[in-house]
Amino acid sequence: MSAISQTWYLYMIRCHNGHLYTGVTTDVIRRFKEHASGGPKAAKFLRGKGPLELAYQEELEDRSAALKREIEVKKLSRLQKLKLISKTTADS
């Protein structure tokens, strides 16, 4: 195992129909492209729901922290998720 820690990200994708998908990755752009392509590496939940929009991303220290944060975010209500997205949009 490598001693170098890799940065992990939590991300949310908004589907054309308004649904939100939450996931974790080490490369948000690559993962978003995989989802958007609808290919074999795309999440089944997202297939046929495009166009997709990367709505949110959050940097975390490691895989463990990313997975814990993913669970937290998935437990949020839709309204709470939308507030999280809009807060980061307003901060930009």
C-alpha positions in Angstrom: 0.0 0.0 0.0 1.2 3.5 -0.9 2.1 5.9 1.9 0.9 8.8 -0.3 -2.6 9.8 0.5 -4.9 10.4 -2.4 -7.5 13.1 -2.3 -11.1 11.9 -2.6 -14.2 13.9 -3.5 -17.9 13.6 -2.9 -20.0 14.8 -5.8 -23.6 15.3 -6.8 -25.0 15.1 -10.3 -28.4 16.6 -11.2 -30.3 14.7 -13.9 -32.4 16.3 -16.6 -35.5 15.2 -14.6 -34.2 16.9 -11.4 -33.1 13.8 -9.6 -29.9 14.0 -7.6 -27.2 11.3 -7.6 -24.4 11.3 -5.0 -21.1 9.4 -5.3 -17.4 9.5 -4.4 -14.3 9.4 -6.6 -10.6 10.5 -6.8 -11.3 12.2 -10.2 -14.6 14.1 -10.5 -14.2 15.1 -14.1 -13.3 11.6 -15.3 -16.2 10.1 -13.2 -18.7 12.7 -14.5 -17.6 11.9 -18.1 -18.2 8.2 -17.4 -21.7 8.8 -16.1 -22.5 11.2 -19.0 -21.4 8.8 -21.6 -23.8 6.2 -20.4 -21.2 3.5 -21.0 -20.5 0.4 -18.9 -18.8 2.4 -16.1 -21.8 4.8 -15.7 -24.1 4.3 -12.8 -27.3 2.5 -13.8 -29.3 5.1 -12.0 -28.1 7.8 -14.4 -28.5 5.9 -17.7 -31.0 7.6 -19.9 -31.5 10.6 -17.5 -29.3 13.1 -19.3 -28.2 15.6 -20.0 -26.4 15.5 -16.6 -25.0 18.5 -14.7 -22.3 18.3 -12.1 -24.1 20.2 -9.3 -21.7 19.8 -6.3 -18.3 18.6 -5.3 -16.5 18.5 -2.0 -12.9 17.6 -1.3 -12.2 15.1 1.5 -8.9 13.8 3.0 -9.2 10.1 2.1 -11.5 7.3 1.0 -12.9 6.7 4.5 -13.8 10.3 5.0 -15.4 10.4 1.6 -17.5 7.3 2.2 -18.7 8.6 5.6 -19.6 11.9 4.1 -21.5 10.2 1.2 -23.6 8.4 3.8 -24.3 11.7 5.6 -25.3 13.4 2.4 -27.5 10.5 1.2 -29.4 10.7 4.5 -30.2 14.4 3.9 -33.6 15.4 2.5 -33.9 16.6 -1.0 -34.4 20.2 0.3 -31.2 19.9 2.4 -29.2 18.6 -0.5 -30.5 21.5 -2.7 -29.5 24.0 0.1 -26.0 22.4 0.2 -25.7 22.8 -3.6 -27.0 26.4 -3.6 -24.7 27.4 -0.7 -21.6 26.4 -2.6 -22.9 28.0 -5.8 -23.4 31.3 -3.8 -19.9 31.0 -2.3 -18.3 30.7 -5.8 
